[in-house]
Amino acid sequence: MPRFKVVNITPKALSGESEQDSEPFLAVNPEKPTEMVATAFTSDPMGGRFAPVYVSTDGGSSWSLNTIVPGGGVIQGHAFGTGDITVAFADRGGTLYAGILNGVAAFLQDRTILQILRTSSITSTAPMKVLVNRDPVDQPWVIADTVAGNGGDHDRVFIGNNDFAHDPPSPRSATVDVSGDARTAPGSAGFAPVGIEHRTPAQQDGPPVRLALHPDGTVYAAFESWTTDKAVSRQVSNVTFDVVVTRDDKAAAGASPFQDLVDSTDGSPGQRVATGRFVVFGGSMGQERMGGDLTIAVDPTDANNVWIAWCDRVGGPKGTDNTLHVQRSTDRGQNWRRTRDDLTDVKNPALAVNSEGLIGLAYQKFADNQWTTILETTADSWKSEPETTVLHQAPADVPQAVSLPYLGDYIRLLAVGADFYGVFSGNNTPDNANFPVGVTYQRNADFTTHQLVDVDGTPGVPVSIDPFFFHRAA
């Protein structure tokens, strides 16, 4: 039987904090899985110029803050962490890579500045090295591995992002920044942006560009090509989109990156998995905004097998649902078929496949005014009932949202060997009924009175949004 661990990763020293620490991400060192880094919209509690990451060196049982990320600070009384931040370890050598939106720059300059960062040690207090600065960019998504060659190891790093930095301006915003030697290459560490949209979307592609990397160098990139974009208000748009998957068979090292998968109907690079899907981008469900839910994963034992999941509104403009779809391809992304029944009122799907071919799907479901975070695992791609585990459940109207995103525009699931690791954000009320497989809190908490407790022992710290780590051990 698998063993589960769920940990509230807010450190004990921050027991009094009540921020909205949403939009989490996780990296696990494949060479030493006891080493991990998690991220969220967390600011430096001391108000310094650098934002923190959460670091664990004992397999996720305990976590501490390491303030090494540019973009922190206090401006006009408001403490900043980063904007979006994702992280990944190389397979060997322990180097950690990050893609961030610099939070202070976004506030001061009203633009989103992408920074690609690197550190050789997650316990070093030295700031991460800035390799790339570029704007305007949205939602960086980092993956990495290591290959041997020319007498040494080389870190291949891929960062999906929504890039508007085109001259002349172009709506083709789906982009992957690529480096084949990010650990040792000089200057910008070899990073260069590659546009992966070869059609003409309406105004832009969707924010998420999600990646899956096979050890043989096959890289899949999924994005949403917006075909119409009609504003309903300043923050909300009616969007129709196509779900597109591109592929590169040589780790994006050839002359025409991400053009190895050609659509069978129009001959353009990028196979359209689904067309004409609808979403109210920026619409609301359970205090959270909708739109941009997308994930892709490849079988580490067979690059032909790949899974994708996304959310859309099946009911169209008059509907109220946010429906999760899961499809599978067994021929390197050319043909796709539904492999799981659809789920309604779901967001933040995250897929991963372990070394034994077990597929993991994590997601957050809204029902009965409650957010529930669920992990499914299946050995036969949902031909039989999956193992379903509720990791967390709590009221969706507590705490009151202070900004968007409330829980986050994504959560993270990844596999290292046979184990699954992940992170999500949610209501931090210390109530065992909210954690069916159990939970450990680092921050002070009274599970009898269901109250958070300050560092000095004073009860009544307000309920807020915290990041939670989870581990499914085989």
C-alpha positions in Angstrom: 0.0 0.0 0.0 1.3 3.5 -0.8 2.2 5.8 2.1 1.1 9.5 2.2 2.6 12.5 3.8 1.0 16.0 3.8 2.9 18.9 5.4 2.0 22.5 5.9 5.3 24.1 4.9 5.0 27.4 6.7 7.9 27.4 9.2 7.3 27.6 12.9 9.0 31.0 13.1 6.2 32.4 10.8 3.4 31.1 13.0 1.8 34.5 13.2 1.7 35.2 9.4 -1.7 35.3 7.7 -0.8 36.1 4.1 -2.4 34.6 0.9 0.6 32.3 0.0 -0.9 31.0 -3.2 0.2 29.6 -6.6 2.7 27.0 -5.3 5.4 25.0 -7.2 7.8 22.3 -6.3 11.2 20.9 -7.4 12.7 17.6 -6.2 16.4 16.8 -6.7 16.4 13.6 -8.8 19.9 12.8 -7.6 19.0 13.3 -4.0 15.2 13.3 -3.5 15.5 14.3 0.1 16.4 17.8 -1.2 13.4 20.0 -2.4 12.5 23.5 -3.1 8.9 24.9 -3.0 7.7 28.3 -4.0 4.6 30.4 -3.5 3.6 34.1 -3.4 5.5 34.5 -0.2 7.3 37.7 0.8 10.4 38.0 3.0 9.1 38.3 6.6 12.0 40.8 7.2 11.0 43.0 4.3 14.4 42.5 2.5 15.2 43.0 -1.2 15.1 39.3 -1.9 12.1 36.9 -1.9 12.2 33.5 -0.3 12.0 29.9 -1.4 11.0 27.1 0.9 13.8 24.5 1.3 13.7 21.0 2.7 16.7 18.7 3.1 14.9 15.8 4.9 12.3 14.7 2.3 9.7 17.3 3.0 9.2 16.7 6.7 10.6 20.1 7.6 11.0 23.4 5.7 12.8 26.7 6.1 12.9 29.9 4.2 16.0 30.9 2.1 15.7 34.5 0.8 17.7 34.3 -2.4 15.3 35.4 -5.2 15.3 38.9 -6.7 12.2 40.9 -6.7 11.4 41.2 -2.9 11.0 44.3 -0.8 8.5 46.6 0.9 7.0 49.5 -1.2 4.3 51.8 0.2 3.9 49.5 3.1 3.3 46.4 1.0 5.6 43.5 1.2 6.5 41.9 -2.1 7.7 38.4 -3.0 8.0 37.5 -6.6 5.3 37.3 -9.2 5.0 33.9 -10.8 7.8 31.6 -9.9 8.6 28.0 -10.9 11.7 25.9 -10.2 13.5 22.8 -11.4 16.6 20.8 -10.5 18.9 19.4 -13.1 19.2 15.6 -12.9 22.8 15.7 -11.7 25.0 18.2 -9.9 22.3 19.8 -7.7 21.9 23.0 -9.7 18.5 24.7 -9.3 16.9 26.8 -12.1 14.1 29.3 -11.6 11.9 31.4 -13.9 10.2 34.3 -12.2 8.3 37.5 -12.8 10.1 40.1 -10.7 7.5 41.4 -8.2 8.9 44.8 -7.4 9.6 45.6 -11.1 6.0 44.7 -11.9 4.7 47.1 -9.3 7.1 50.0 -10.0 7.2 49.7 -13.8 3.7 48.2 -14.5 5.2 45.5 -16.6 6.1 41.8 -16.2 9.8 41.2 -16.3 11.0 37.6 -16.8 14.1 36.6 -15.0 15.8 33.2 -15.5 17.9 32.4 -12.4 20.4 29.7 -11.3 22.0 28.6 -8.0 24.4 25.7 -7.5 23.3 25.1 -3.9 19.8 25.4 -2.4 21.2 26.0 1.0 23.5 28.8 -0.1 22.4 32.2 1.1 24.0 33.9 -1.9 21.3 35.4 -4.3 20.5 33.4 -7.3 22.4 34.5 -10.4 20.3 36.4 -13.0 20.9 34.9 -16.4 18.1 36.5 -18.5 16.0 39.7 -18.2 13.1 40.1 -20.7 9.7 41.8 -20.7 6.8 41.6 -21.1 6.4 37.9 -20.3 3.9 35.9 -18.3 3.8 32.6 -16.4 7.2 31.0 -16.8 7.2 27.2 -16.4 10.6 25.4 -15.8 11.8 21.9 -16.5 15.3 20.5 -16.7 17.5 17.4 -17.0 21.2 16.6 -17.5 23.0 14.7 -20.3 26.6 13.7 -20.6 28.7 14.8 -23.6 32.1 16.2 -24.5 33.7 15.0 -21.3 31.1 16.5 -18.9 27.5 17.0 -17.8 25.3 19.5 -19.5 22.0 20.8 -18.1 19.2 21.1 -20.6 16.6 23.7 -19.4 13.3 24.6 -21.0 11.1 27.4 -19.8 7.6 27.7 -21.3 6.2 31.3 -21.2 3.7 33.7 -22.7 6.0 36.2 -24.4 4.8 39.5 -25.9 8.4 40.8 -26.6 8.1 40.8 -30.3 9.3 43.4 -32.8 7.1 44.0 -34.7 4.3 43.1 -32.2 2.8 39.6 -32.9 -0.1 37.7 -31.2 2.0 34.5 -31.4 3.0 34.6 -27.8 3.5 30.9 -26.9 7.2 30.6 -26.4 9.9 28.2 -24.9 13.2 29.6 -23.7 15.8 26.9 -24.3 19.4 26.2 -23.2 21.4 23.1 -23.9 24.1 23.9 -21.4 22.6 26.2 -18.7 25.0 25.2 -16.0 28.3 26.3 -17.7 27.5 28.3 -20.8 28.7 32.0 -20.5 26.6 35.1 -20.5 22.9 34.3 -20.6 23.8 30.6 -20.2 22.8 29.8 -23.7 19.1 30.7 -23.3 17.2 31.8 -26.4 13.4 32.1 -26.9 11.7 29.9 -29.4 8.2 30.7 -30.7 6.1 27.6 -30.9 2.9 29.1 -32.3 2.7 28.8 -36.1 -0.9 29.9 -36.6 -2.4 33.3 -36.0 -4.3 33.6 -32.7 -6.6 36.4 -31.7 -4.5 39.0 -29.9 -2.4 36.4 -28.0 -2.1 32.7 -26.9 -3.2 31.7 -23.5 -0.9 32.2 -20.5 0.1 28.6 -19.9 2.8 26.9 -21.9 3.3 23.5 -20.3 6.2 21.1 -21.0 7.1 17.5 -20.7 10.6 16.2 -21.2 11.7 12.6 -21.9 15.3 11.4 -21.2 15.8 10.7 -24.9 15.5 14.4 -25.7 11.8 14.4 -26.8 10.2 17.6 -25.6 6.4 18.2 -25.7 5.0 21.7 -25.3 1.3 22.3 -24.9 -0.5 25.7 -25.2 -3.9 27.2 -25.8 -4.2 29.1 -29.1 -6.9 31.7 -28.6 -9.1 32.0 -31.7 -11.4 34.7 -30.3 -11.0 37.0 -27.3 -14.0 39.3 -26.5 -13.7 41.5 -23.4 -16.6 41.3 -21.0 -15.0 43.7 -18.5 -11.5 44.9 -17.6 -10.6 41.6 -16.1 -12.9 39.1 -17.8 -13.0 37.9 -21.5 -15.0 35.3 -23.4 -12.3 33.2 -25.1 -12.4 30.4 -27.6 -9.3 28.4 -28.0 -7.6 25.3 -29.6 -5.5 23.0 -27.4 -2.2 22.6 -29.3 0.7 20.2 -28.7 4.1 20.7 -30.3 7.1 18.4 -30.1 10.8 18.5 -30.6 12.7 15.2 -31.1 16.2 16.6 -30.4 15.8 18.6 -27.2 15.3 21.8 -29.3 18.9 21.6 -30.6 18.1 21.5 -34.3 17.5 24.2 -36.9 13.7 24.2 -36.6 12.8 23.7 -32.9 9.4 22.3 -31.9 8.3 21.6 -35.4 8.5 17.8 -35.4 4.8 17.3 -34.8 2.7 18.5 -37.8 -1.1 18.8 -37.6 -2.8 16.2 -39.7 -5.5 18.6 -41.1 -3.7 21.9 -41.9 -0.1 20.9 -42.2 1.1 23.4 -39.6 3.6 22.6 -36.8 1.6 21.7 -33.7 -1.2 19.1 -33.5 -4.6 20.5 -32.4 -5.8 18.2 -29.7 -9.2 20.0 -29.4 -10.7 23.0 -31.2 -13.2 25.6 -30.5 -13.2 25.3 -26.8 -14.7 28.1 -24.6 -13.8 29.6 -21.3 -14.7 32.8 -19.4 -11.2 33.8 -18.8 -11.1 35.6 -15.5 -14.5 34.3 -14.4 -15.0 33.3 -10.8 -15.6 30.0 -9.0 -15.1 29.6 -5.3 -13.3 33.0 -5.0 -10.8 31.8 -7.7 -10.4 33.0 -11.3 -11.0 30.7 -14.2 -9.0 30.1 -17.3 -5.6 28.7 -18.3 -5.8 25.2 -16.8 -3.4 23.0 -18.7 -1.0 20.2 -18.0 1.0 17.6 -20.0 3.1 14.5 -19.0 5.1 11.9 -20.9 5.9 8.3 -19.8 9.5 8.2 -18.8 9.8 4.7 -20.2 8.2 5.4 -23.6 8.3 8.8 -25.3 5.4 7.7 -27.5 3.0 7.8 -24.6 1.8 11.2 -23.5 -1.2 12.6 -21.6 -2.8 16.0 -21.6 -5.5 17.6 -19.5 -7.2 21.0 -19.7 -10.4 22.7 -18.5 -13.1 24.6 -20.4 -16.8 25.5 -20.2 -18.8 22.8 -22.0 -21.9 24.9 -21.6 -20.5 27.8 -23.6 -21.2 31.4 -22.8 -24.5 30.5 -21.0 -22.9 27.7 -19.0 -21.6 27.6 -15.5 -19.2 24.6 -15.5 -15.5 24.4 -15.6 -14.9 20.9 -17.0 -11.7 18.9 -16.9 -10.8 16.7 -19.9 -8.0 14.1 -20.0 -6.7 12.7 -23.3 -3.9 10.3 -24.3 -1.7 9.8 -27.3 0.3 6.6 -28.0 1.9 7.9 -31.2 4.0 10.9 -30.1 1.1 13.4 -30.1 -0.3 12.8 -33.5 -3.7 11.3 -32.5 -5.5 11.7 -29.2 -8.5 10.1 -27.5 -10.3 10.7 -24.3 -9.0 8.4 -21.5 -10.9 9.6 -18.5 -14.5 10.7 -17.9 -14.8 14.4 -17.7 -15.0 16.1 -14.3 -17.0 19.3 -13.7 -16.1 22.3 -11.6 -12.4 21.5 -11.5 -9.3 23.6 -11.8 -5.5 23.3 -11.6 -5.0 19.8 -13.2 -1.5 18.4 -12.8 -0.2 15.2 -14.5 2.9 13.1 -13.9 4.0 9.6 -14.8 6.3 7.5 -12.6 9.0 5.0 -13.5 6.6 2.1 -13.4 4.1 3.7 -15.8 1.7 4.8 -13.0 -0.1 8.0 -14.0 -0.9 10.6 -11.4 -3.5 13.3 -11.8 -3.9 16.0 -9.1 -6.6 18.6 -9.2 -8.8 20.9 -7.1 -12.6 20.5 -7.2 -15.2 23.0 -6.1 -18.5 21.6 -4.8 -20.8 22.5 -1.9 -18.9 25.7 -1.3 -15.8 23.7 -0.6 -12.4 23.3 -2.3 -11.1 19.7 -2.3 -7.6 18.7 -3.5 -7.5 15.2 -4.9 -4.8 12.9 -6.2 -5.7 10.1 -8.6 -3.3 7.3 -9.7 -4.0 4.7 -12.4 -1.9 1.9 -13.8 -4.1 1.4 -16.9 -5.0 5.0 -17.9 -8.4 4.9 -16.2 -9.6 1.7 -17.9 -10.4 0.6 -14.3 -11.3 2.8 -11.3 -8.3 4.8 -10.2 -6.9 5.0 -6.6 -8.4 8.3 -5.4 -7.0 10.1 -2.4 -8.4 13.3 -0.8 -5.5 15.3 0.4 -7.3 18.4 1.7 -10.9 19.8 1.9 -12.0 23.1 3.4 -14.6 25.8 3.0 -14.1 27.9 -0.2 -15.3 31.2 1.4 -12.7 31.2 4.2 -10.5 33.2 4.2 -11.8 36.1 2.2 -9.7 36.6 -0.9 -7.5 39.7 -0.8 -6.2 39.3 -4.4 -6.2 36.9 -7.4 -5.2 34.2 -7.8 -6.8 32.9 -4.5 -5.4 29.3 -4.5 -3.2 29.8 -7.6 -3.4 29.4 -11.4 -1.7 26.0 -11.0 -0.5 23.3 -8.6 2.5 21.0 -9.1 2.8 17.2 -9.4 5.9 15.4 -10.4 7.3 11.9 -10.2 10.8 10.9 -9.1 11.4 7.2 -9.6 8.2 5.4 -8.3 7.2 8.2 -6.0 4.9 11.2 -6.6 5.6 14.5 -5.0 3.4 17.6 -5.2 2.3 20.9 -3.7 -1.0 22.8 -3.5 -2.3 25.9 -1.6 -5.4 25.9 0.5 -7.2 27.0 3.7 -4.9 26.4 6.7 -7.5 25.8 9.4 -5.9 23.1 11.7 -8.7 20.6 11.6 -8.0 16.9 11.2 -11.3 16.5 9.3 -9.8 18.6 6.5 -6.9 16.1 5.9 -8.3 12.6 5.5 -4.7 11.1 5.1 -3.3 13.1 7.9 -1.2 16.3 8.1 1.8 17.7 9.9 2.0 21.4 10.7 5.3 23.2 11.3 3.6 26.5 12.3 1.9 26.5 15.8 -1.6 25.1 15.6 -4.2 23.8 18.0 -6.1 20.9 16.4 -8.5 20.6 19.3 -9.8 24.2 19.1 -9.0 24.5 15.3 -7.0 27.7 15.9 -3.7 28.9 14.6 -1.3 30.0 17.3 1.2 32.8 17.2 5.0 32.3 17.9 4.5 33.5 21.5 1.6 31.0 22.1 -1.2 33.5 21.6 -4.2 31.8 19.8 -6.4 33.3 17.2 -4.1 33.9 14.3 -6.5 34.5 11.3 -7.0 31.6 8.9 -5.2 32.2 5.6 -3.9 30.4 2.5 -0.8 28.2 3.0 1.2 25.9 0.7 1.0 22.2 1.5 3.6 19.6 0.4 2.5 16.0 -0.3 4.3 12.8 -1.0 2.9 9.4 -2.2 5.6 6.8 -1.5 5.3 3.6 -3.4 
